[in-house]
Structures are given as C-alpha cells and as structure tokens.
Amino acid sequence: MTTAAGLYVGLMSGTSTDGVDGVLARIAPDGRPAVLAETSLPMADELRQALLALNAPGDNELERAALASLALAGSYADATARLLSDAGVTAGDVTAIGAHGQTVRHRPDLGYTLQLNAPALLAERTGIAVVADFRTRDVAAGGQGAPLVPAFHAAIFAADVPRAVLNLGGIANVTLLAPGQPVTGFDTGPANMLLDEWCRRHTGQHYDDNGRFAAAGKVDDNILEYLLASEPWLAKRPPKSTGRDLFNAAWLDSRLNAWDGYCRRLTPQDIQATLQRFTARTVAQAIEREAPGTREVLVCGGGARNGGLMRDLAECLNRPVAVTDDHGIPAQSVEALAFAWLAYAHVHRIAAGLPEVTGARGARVLGALYPA
C-alpha cells in the first residue's frame, strides 16, 4: 500500500447509536491532521434497535450480529462516499479507512471485547484499504482495550499546562496530558448513555436536546448521592474501562427501584436533571482524584453540544471548561478523526496502544488491515 497521499478516512458509531460520524483528513508526516471534509449520517431506526438488542443475550444472536455488521458497513460506505464527494477526491487518493465498529460486548476482565463490523465488505464497497479491530491486540496483551484515543489526543492537544481531554459519548473517557509526564487516560463512567435511555422512555426522543428536558427538573441530592455511592466501579482506580455491560437500563432501574416510593414523588425531569449531574460529578471526581493539578478541560463528543451538561461540568470541575472547537477540531468530529489517525498509526507501525492507559504489558500497534 502507498502512503504518499496522506489521506485517511475515520468512521465512528458510538455507544449512543445515534449515527455515523466520518471525517476525511490529510495527516502530515509528523502526525498532525487537517480535516478536509466531515459528515454525520443518522442511524436507521431498524439498525439502532438491532445493535441495542445485541448488547444483551437473545435468540439467534450470531445471525443477527452478522446482519447488523453488514448493515453497519453499508452505512460506513455511504459516509465514505459522501466524504470523497464533498472533498473532490477519489478512492485511489485515500491510504486507508479507520473504522472502529460498534461495541456490543466489552469484558476485558474475561479477556475479550467485541465490535460488530464488516471491514472486508467496507473495503469491497469503497475500494479503500480498511483498518479495523483496534481493541483486541491490547486486550490480548492484558490491557483494557480502551480508551483508544489518548495517543491521538496527545498528538493534537498537548500543551505547556496540565490539561484533560474529555470525550462525552455514551461513556465518558478522559485523557490526562501533563508536560513531561506519560499520557494517561481511562473511562470515568456514563456520559450520555443513561441520559439517552431516560429521555427515550419519557419523551420518545433519542436524546435530550441541549439539556432542555433536564432543565425542566431539579437535581435530587439524595438520589444523586446514592447513585455515586452504590456503584463500586466508580471508585476503582485506573486502568479501567466500561460500557453497556455495566451501565445500562437494568443498572438504572435497579437503583431507582431501591428508592421506589421516594422516586414516585419526583418527576421524570427531576430524574433527568439528577442523571445529568451524576455524569458531571463522576467526571469531576475522577479528574480530581487522578490529576488534581489539571488546569483546563477540553470537551468533545456529542455531550459537548448539551448546554446543560456543560454547565454542570463547569460547576463540578471548578476549572475552565471549553469545547475542542476552540482549539481547531469540531467536538463532534474528534472521535472520527481519532480513527483516521489510528489508521495512520497502523500503516506507519506507530504503537497507539499505551500501557500507561490500558494496563497492557507493553505498547502495541493496534488494528488489523483489510486491503483494498
């Protein structure tokens, strides 16, 4: 494969299952990316429901997973075609696509992680080499396999002051960047996952647009403190990662059912406001515990567009909070751009799996290549 063009596509469909984000980037020899085009395609309801259902055991899982993988690869191919058209380039100009796939199981404690994807079909549909399966090599080396993006965050957001980069997808993860110190990072807990679940139940909407549903309620401190105290994972020290295997509808229901009589006096909006503050508190507690010297926090991911959550974060973190747009990278595009960069790292044999982040036995080159 040639690497002369320096063009890479990054594709991401996160745990929120709201859509596919894509970027086309030119990545310089020093690893600095420049975004040439970006796109976001909504996920079809049928595919969203299929993916969410596959997060739990069910009948005929193997066939359902295979079909969902093929449908997801089709969405990835559509996003890629739009990126190429918008930028006025051809498939032959692009070195590789980085496509993470959709995580439906993540159990590094048991030695496995599973992302649904059909990278061979994506390569066939696009005529571009695909790098996929980014987590499993790190897990095989004894690591968490997540978060994947700290090496990328370090490449573009490192500064001369201690800084945290916070990604608010379905799960929140943070990268800690301190001058002269190794890059570290870990998951802090749910970001949009529980918020989206509760909002869907009570409004029929897939997410709480700009935190308006939560803004109509009031944080209940008793429920908030119970949520924080009742989950041992939150007190666990890094390296650590999580997902829908832990923070899911059953987790939320079990907590609220424990306070059933009390919760009956609260409105759905009160619960939404409390869950929003729960996300902010878990992030703030994690940063304060692991990197109290952090001077500023840069936020990316879908949650960066939730004004209510951003206000809660600023209050709980008690330090400057900004979106990555202010530093040249649109918040919604950071994760997709990260996978373009991870494809670049794979092609150039750069070890993007960092043992300081995941706890693996050593740094590893991540991903598997499917040639065009």
NUTOR-32198 format. One record per residue (C-alpha): x, y, z; residue number from 1. Coordinates in Angstrom, 3 decimals. Layout:
! residues N
NODE        xx        yy        zz  dogu
NODE         X         Y         Z   NUM
...
! end
This chain:
! residues 372
NODE        xx        yy        zz  dogu
NODE     0.000     0.000     0.000     1
NODE     1.228     3.504    -0.748     2
NODE     1.299     6.158     1.980     3
NODE     2.260     9.094    -0.215     4
NODE    -1.179    10.693    -0.346     5
NODE    -1.505    11.052     3.413     6
NODE    -5.316    10.980     3.191     7
NODE    -7.273     8.920     5.712     8
NODE   -10.947     8.419     6.487     9
NODE   -12.113     7.934    10.064    10
NODE   -15.525     6.440    10.877    11
NODE   -17.203     6.174    14.248    12
NODE   -20.567     4.949    15.509    13
NODE   -20.524     5.202    19.277    14
NODE   -22.385     3.619    22.161    15
NODE   -25.146     6.216    21.811    16
NODE   -26.072     4.549    18.461    17
NODE   -27.352     7.866    17.130    18
NODE   -25.466     7.853    13.852    19
NODE   -22.216     7.503    11.941    20
NODE   -19.675    10.322    12.099    21
NODE   -16.975    10.499     9.439    22
NODE   -14.012    12.667     8.541    23
NODE   -11.538    12.809     5.681    24
NODE    -8.193    14.126     6.860    25
NODE    -4.758    14.789     5.480    26
NODE    -2.248    13.599     8.055    27
NODE     1.203    15.133     7.865    28
NODE     4.404    13.118     8.380    29
NODE     4.571    14.449    11.949    30
NODE     1.075    13.044    12.649    31
NODE    -0.760    16.378    12.662    32
NODE    -4.162    16.065    10.934    33
NODE    -6.032    18.603     8.830    34
NODE    -9.737    17.938     8.291    35
NODE   -10.772    18.171     4.623    36
NODE   -14.391    17.029     4.974    37
NODE   -16.731    15.811     7.682    38
NODE   -20.146    14.213     7.694    39
NODE   -22.720    12.746    10.038    40
NODE   -25.374    10.265     8.937    41
NODE   -28.298     9.368    11.210    42
NODE   -28.567     5.698    12.020    43
NODE   -31.634     3.916    10.687    44
NODE   -34.033     3.012    13.499    45
NODE   -34.012    -0.654    12.488    46
NODE   -30.220    -0.841    12.746    47
NODE   -30.182     1.109    16.007    48
NODE   -32.664    -1.278    17.585    49
NODE   -30.755    -4.297    16.290    50
NODE   -27.496    -3.027    17.780    51
NODE   -29.053    -2.129    21.121    52
NODE   -30.726    -5.553    21.325    53
NODE   -27.378    -7.255    20.724    54
NODE   -25.999    -5.738    23.914    55
NODE   -27.934    -8.401    25.790    56
NODE   -28.257   -12.176    25.270    57
NODE   -31.016   -13.262    22.909    58
NODE   -32.120   -15.775    20.311    59
NODE   -30.209   -16.291    17.066    60
NODE   -27.510   -13.850    18.113    61
NODE   -24.896   -14.978    15.597    62
NODE   -27.050   -14.340    12.546    63
NODE   -28.478   -11.112    13.942    64
NODE   -24.965    -9.859    14.705    65
NODE   -23.733   -10.767    11.233    66
NODE   -26.633    -8.963     9.555    67
NODE   -26.193    -5.898    11.758    68
NODE   -22.489    -5.860    10.901    69
NODE   -23.260    -5.869     7.189    70
NODE   -25.807    -3.071     7.576    71
NODE   -23.369    -1.004     9.612    72
NODE   -20.658    -1.450     6.981    73
NODE   -23.164    -0.204     4.431    74
NODE   -23.662     2.963     6.484    75
NODE   -19.895     3.346     6.742    76
NODE   -19.584     3.020     2.965    77
NODE   -22.282     5.660     2.442    78
NODE   -20.480     8.040     4.798    79
NODE   -17.194     7.437     2.983    80
NODE   -18.775     8.140    -0.410    81
NODE   -20.158    11.420     0.871    82
NODE   -16.765    12.462     2.275    83
NODE   -14.980    11.748    -1.012    84
NODE   -17.608    13.620    -2.987    85
NODE   -17.532    16.644    -0.691    86
NODE   -13.727    16.832    -0.823    87
NODE   -13.485    16.146    -4.552    88
NODE   -11.107    13.191    -4.181    89
NODE   -11.234     9.584    -5.361    90
NODE   -10.840     6.306    -3.525    91
NODE    -7.385     5.934    -5.071    92
NODE    -6.255     9.092    -3.267    93
NODE    -7.001     7.620     0.182    94
NODE    -4.476     5.469     2.003    95
NODE    -6.869     3.795     4.435    96
NODE   -10.122     3.962     6.353    97
NODE   -10.117     3.567    10.114    98
NODE   -13.438     2.006    11.198    99
NODE   -13.982     1.103    14.833   100
NODE   -17.253    -0.792    14.522   101
NODE   -19.974    -0.993    17.155   102
NODE   -19.112    -2.327    20.591   103
NODE   -21.746    -4.784    21.833   104
NODE   -19.671    -6.566    24.484   105
NODE   -16.653    -5.278    26.365   106
NODE   -15.296    -7.648    29.014   107
NODE   -11.522    -7.223    29.273   108
NODE   -11.810    -8.829    32.700   109
NODE   -12.711   -12.026    30.820   110
NODE   -10.178   -11.413    28.055   111
NODE   -12.460   -10.325    25.241   112
NODE   -14.089    -7.359    23.558   113
NODE   -16.464    -7.462    20.607   114
NODE   -17.072    -4.770    17.997   115
NODE   -19.544    -5.533    15.219   116
NODE   -18.151    -4.589    11.827   117
NODE   -17.703    -5.977     8.317   118
NODE   -14.381    -4.436     7.262   119
NODE   -13.932    -6.763     4.281   120
NODE   -17.282    -5.596     2.898   121
NODE   -16.339    -1.971     3.583   122
NODE   -13.083    -2.418     1.643   123
NODE   -15.018    -4.049    -1.181   124
NODE   -17.670    -1.325    -1.277   125
NODE   -15.220     1.598    -1.160   126
NODE   -12.140     0.278    -2.934   127
NODE   -10.059     1.557     0.009   128
NODE    -7.982    -0.436     2.494   129
NODE    -9.638    -0.671     5.909   130
NODE    -8.030    -0.820     9.334   131
NODE   -10.403    -2.234    11.962   132
NODE   -10.442    -4.353    15.153   133
NODE    -8.483    -1.809    17.171   134
NODE    -9.081    -3.122    20.684   135
NODE    -8.290    -6.823    20.621   136
NODE    -4.484    -6.662    20.429   137
NODE    -4.333    -4.550    23.571   138
NODE    -6.743    -6.900    25.367   139
NODE    -4.598    -9.849    24.255   140
NODE    -1.643    -8.093    25.890   141
NODE    -3.525    -7.897    29.175   142
NODE    -4.939    -4.404    28.701   143
NODE    -8.393    -2.891    28.883   144
NODE    -8.507    -2.237    25.132   145
NODE    -9.889     1.207    25.951   146
NODE    -9.869     4.093    25.830   147
NODE    -8.309     4.071    22.370   148
NODE    -7.833     7.776    21.781   149
NODE    -5.285     9.119    24.337   150
NODE    -2.320     8.782    21.939   151
NODE    -4.270    10.819    19.395   152
NODE    -5.315    13.401    21.986   153
NODE    -1.672    13.786    22.980   154
NODE    -0.670    14.321    19.349   155
NODE    -3.044    17.247    18.830   156
NODE    -3.983    18.711    22.226   157
NODE    -0.815    18.545    24.352   158
NODE     0.132    21.930    25.815   159
NODE     2.528    23.501    28.279   160
NODE    -0.080    23.293    31.058   161
NODE    -1.735    20.206    32.582   162
NODE    -4.833    19.572    30.515   163
NODE    -7.595    16.958    30.326   164
NODE    -9.439    15.994    27.150   165
NODE   -12.907    14.707    27.970   166
NODE   -14.924    12.730    25.440   167
NODE   -18.658    12.624    26.155   168
NODE   -20.110     9.802    24.092   169
NODE   -22.307     7.084    25.539   170
NODE   -19.478     6.574    28.022   171
NODE   -17.222     9.371    29.262   172
NODE   -13.482     8.922    28.924   173
NODE   -10.706    11.290    29.829   174
NODE    -7.135    11.735    28.627   175
NODE    -4.731    13.389    31.067   176
NODE    -1.956    15.421    29.461   177
NODE     0.738    16.840    31.732   178
NODE     4.022    18.291    30.401   179
NODE     6.886    15.854    30.895   180
NODE     4.604    13.066    32.112   181
NODE     3.352     9.895    30.399   182
NODE    -0.041    10.150    28.741   183
NODE    -2.760     8.507    30.821   184
NODE    -6.476     8.019    30.318   185
NODE    -9.462     5.971    31.392   186
NODE   -13.249     5.753    31.338   187
NODE   -14.958     7.722    34.093   188
NODE   -18.478     6.276    33.778   189
NODE   -21.625     7.031    31.788   190
NODE   -21.892    10.250    29.794   191
NODE   -24.964    10.249    27.531   192
NODE   -25.915     6.605    27.958   193
NODE   -28.249     6.880    30.945   194
NODE   -29.453    10.328    29.887   195
NODE   -30.480     8.996    26.476   196
NODE   -32.184     5.953    27.995   197
NODE   -34.315     8.011    30.387   198
NODE   -35.125    10.631    27.753   199
NODE   -36.295     7.986    25.263   200
NODE   -38.614     6.471    27.862   201
NODE   -40.315     9.707    28.787   202
NODE   -40.210    11.866    25.659   203
NODE   -39.763     9.438    22.774   204
NODE   -36.743    11.439    21.661   205
NODE   -33.362     9.757    21.181   206
NODE   -31.543    12.336    23.308   207
NODE   -32.143    15.387    25.486   208
NODE   -31.620    18.227    23.021   209
NODE   -29.360    20.806    24.704   210
NODE   -30.450    19.510    28.116   211
NODE   -33.942    21.023    27.848   212
NODE   -35.693    18.032    29.443   213
NODE   -33.276    18.105    32.386   214
NODE   -33.633    21.884    32.688   215
NODE   -37.326    21.420    33.481   216
NODE   -36.414    19.367    36.557   217
NODE   -34.430    19.719    39.769   218
NODE   -31.484    17.645    40.949   219
NODE   -32.386    15.383    43.842   220
NODE   -29.340    15.219    46.096   221
NODE   -30.451    12.025    47.869   222
NODE   -30.758    10.039    44.641   223
NODE   -27.547    11.598    43.309   224
NODE   -25.500    10.579    46.336   225
NODE   -26.986     7.082    46.219   226
NODE   -26.051     6.659    42.563   227
NODE   -22.493     7.761    43.328   228
NODE   -22.122     5.526    46.376   229
NODE   -23.864     2.399    45.084   230
NODE   -21.542     1.564    42.169   231
NODE   -18.130     0.112    43.209   232
NODE   -16.710     0.546    39.686   233
NODE   -16.675     4.319    40.130   234
NODE   -14.174     4.057    42.989   235
NODE   -11.893     1.680    41.094   236
NODE    -8.517     3.134    40.158   237
NODE    -7.295     3.159    36.534   238
NODE    -6.627     1.458    34.227   239
NODE   -10.315     0.834    33.737   240
NODE   -12.969     0.855    31.032   241
NODE   -16.687     0.194    30.906   242
NODE   -19.740     0.195    28.650   243
NODE   -23.287    -1.068    28.316   244
NODE   -22.267    -4.316    30.004   245
NODE   -22.464    -2.354    33.268   246
NODE   -24.215     0.981    32.780   247
NODE   -27.474     0.032    31.100   248
NODE   -31.227     0.210    31.612   249
NODE   -31.147    -2.596    34.166   250
NODE   -28.488    -0.746    36.189   251
NODE   -30.601     2.396    36.245   252
NODE   -33.819     0.566    37.095   253
NODE   -32.209    -1.320    39.971   254
NODE   -31.061     1.959    41.547   255
NODE   -34.376     3.736    41.116   256
NODE   -36.358     0.700    42.282   257
NODE   -34.361     0.725    45.521   258
NODE   -35.921     4.160    46.143   259
NODE   -39.254     3.355    44.532   260
NODE   -41.558     5.120    46.997   261
NODE   -39.304     8.142    47.156   262
NODE   -38.903     8.351    43.378   263
NODE   -42.668     8.417    42.917   264
NODE   -42.609    11.935    44.346   265
NODE   -40.132    13.052    41.667   266
NODE   -40.917    13.992    38.088   267
NODE   -39.173    12.362    35.107   268
NODE   -37.495    15.734    34.571   269
NODE   -36.085    15.581    38.119   270
NODE   -34.543    12.198    37.391   271
NODE   -33.094    13.529    34.119   272
NODE   -31.543    16.502    35.916   273
NODE   -30.117    14.141    38.548   274
NODE   -28.623    11.831    35.911   275
NODE   -27.082    14.826    34.158   276
NODE   -25.441    15.939    37.390   277
NODE   -24.367    12.330    38.024   278
NODE   -22.369    12.368    34.776   279
NODE   -20.737    15.673    35.724   280
NODE   -19.909    14.528    39.260   281
NODE   -18.343    11.232    38.149   282
NODE   -16.134    13.094    35.672   283
NODE   -15.131    15.722    38.217   284
NODE   -14.380    13.185    40.942   285
NODE   -12.242    11.093    38.584   286
NODE   -10.156    14.076    37.439   287
NODE    -9.757    15.418    40.974   288
NODE    -8.632    12.015    42.236   289
NODE    -6.218    11.167    39.418   290
NODE    -4.987    14.587    38.227   291
NODE    -5.799    17.343    40.734   292
NODE    -3.305    19.650    39.022   293
NODE    -5.353    19.750    35.819   294
NODE    -5.699    23.383    34.767   295
NODE    -8.288    23.109    31.985   296
NODE   -10.637    20.601    30.400   297
NODE   -11.340    20.329    26.659   298
NODE   -14.624    18.586    25.831   299
NODE   -15.540    16.660    22.685   300
NODE   -18.198    14.169    21.636   301
NODE   -21.954    14.548    21.383   302
NODE   -22.291    15.622    25.011   303
NODE   -20.346    18.792    24.242   304
NODE   -23.500    20.029    22.467   305
NODE   -25.596    19.633    25.630   306
NODE   -25.528    23.079    27.220   307
NODE   -26.997    21.816    30.496   308
NODE   -24.372    19.113    30.863   309
NODE   -21.603    21.578    30.016   310
NODE   -22.850    23.953    32.724   311
NODE   -22.950    21.112    35.256   312
NODE   -19.412    20.119    34.283   313
NODE   -18.101    23.657    34.705   314
NODE   -19.684    23.858    38.141   315
NODE   -18.471    20.447    39.319   316
NODE   -14.976    20.687    37.817   317
NODE   -14.355    24.199    39.161   318
NODE   -11.817    24.907    36.412   319
NODE   -12.071    26.254    32.844   320
NODE   -14.084    24.037    30.505   321
NODE   -14.017    24.563    26.723   322
NODE   -15.108    22.644    23.633   323
NODE   -12.419    21.388    21.273   324
NODE   -13.870    23.642    18.562   325
NODE   -11.997    26.441    20.335   326
NODE    -8.775    24.546    19.573   327
NODE    -9.447    23.854    15.921   328
NODE   -11.236    20.474    15.990   329
NODE   -15.068    20.319    15.976   330
NODE   -16.252    18.436    19.053   331
NODE   -18.493    16.113    17.037   332
NODE   -15.594    15.121    14.750   333
NODE   -12.870    14.339    17.292   334
NODE   -13.618    10.626    17.662   335
NODE   -13.973    10.019    13.924   336
NODE   -10.740    11.945    13.373   337
NODE    -9.117     9.784    16.023   338
NODE    -9.858     6.675    13.944   339
NODE    -8.401     8.280    10.844   340
NODE    -5.279     8.907    12.940   341
NODE    -5.332     5.362    14.334   342
NODE    -5.408     4.029    10.757   343
NODE    -2.413     6.269    10.012   344
NODE    -0.672     4.908    13.117   345
NODE    -1.313     1.326    11.992   346
NODE     0.054     1.988     8.498   347
NODE     3.189     3.587     9.926   348
NODE     3.578     0.954    12.699   349
NODE     3.152     3.517    15.464   350
NODE     2.189     1.935    18.781   351
NODE    -1.036     3.728    19.725   352
NODE    -1.925     1.236    22.461   353
NODE    -0.321     2.789    25.549   354
NODE     0.300     0.599    28.613   355
NODE     0.038     3.652    30.901   356
NODE    -3.554     3.989    29.677   357
NODE    -4.792     0.415    29.346   358
NODE    -2.548    -1.564    31.671   359
NODE    -1.270    -3.800    28.858   360
NODE     2.140    -5.463    29.107   361
NODE     3.586    -3.006    26.606   362
NODE     2.848    -0.609    23.786   363
NODE     1.144    -2.243    20.816   364
NODE     0.346    -1.358    17.205   365
NODE    -3.448    -1.503    17.046   366
NODE    -5.783    -2.769    14.343   367
NODE    -5.967    -5.325    11.540   368
NODE    -5.647    -4.465     7.842   369
NODE    -8.126    -5.423     5.130   370
NODE    -6.525    -4.485     1.777   371
NODE    -8.483    -2.730    -0.945   372
! end
